[in-house]
Amino acid sequence: MHTGKIFFATTYGLETRAFLLARLIPGEQMYTCAIDCWAGVLNHQEGLKNKDGPKCLFCYTSTIEPSIEVIDSMHPKFAWVSLKDGNSFMTKGTLNKIKHIVCAYMRSVKHPSAQALSSVTLSKKEIGWATRDNFTDCGIFAMRHMVLYYGKNKPFECGFNNDESVQQSQINNLRMKYCARILLSDANVFEDKVIADARNEANMAKQNEL
């Protein structure tokens, strides 16, 4: 397999190369593009749902990056600085900073729910499986939450064990599972190529064993 090849792409222009997805192997710090690919897969699944039911929109990591810059540093070179609400902005908690940026954007595009969202009181959801120092697997936690969080009125249980060693085994399994689901998703325009390349690799491995 050539690691520089594009192995995942959608009809909406999202694409990534094999070596970037290869960082989903256990123990590696994954690239954010894997989360973007996962968002592409989930959005594809959302498009197949009943049109009358509730839907989710999964954003790419690049969608929120300017907001994070504003929240953390308010650097004047970013256009999003204009969205802050005066000197009190930096004294707000992280949740309210994010809420303010999102609401400001919604108002700028005249979204009908902008005012309703701006009056909502936010609360931080406590989760029993939270970790403090596991920075390597934070992307996997995010990908798991994307699948299983349906709002405050629904039970939020990700299946993570609170025991660290058991949880790590679960995370390693999810890394392999999510990588396979991304590559073999109908959202991937290279799905057939991925399958063909995998078969060729398997056949070559068998021949080398003879």
Secondary structure, 3 states (H helix, E strand, C coil): CCCCCEEEECCCCCEEEHHHHHHHCCCCCCCHHHHHHHHHHHHHHHHCCCCCCCCCCCCCHHHHHHHHHHHHCCCCCCHHHHHCCCHHHHHCCHHHHHHHHHHHHHHHCCCCCHHHHHCCCCCCCCCCCCCCCCCCCHHHHHHHHHHHCCCCCCCCCCCCCCCHHHHHHHHHHHHHHHHHHHHCCCCCCCHHHHHHHHHHHHHHHHHHHC
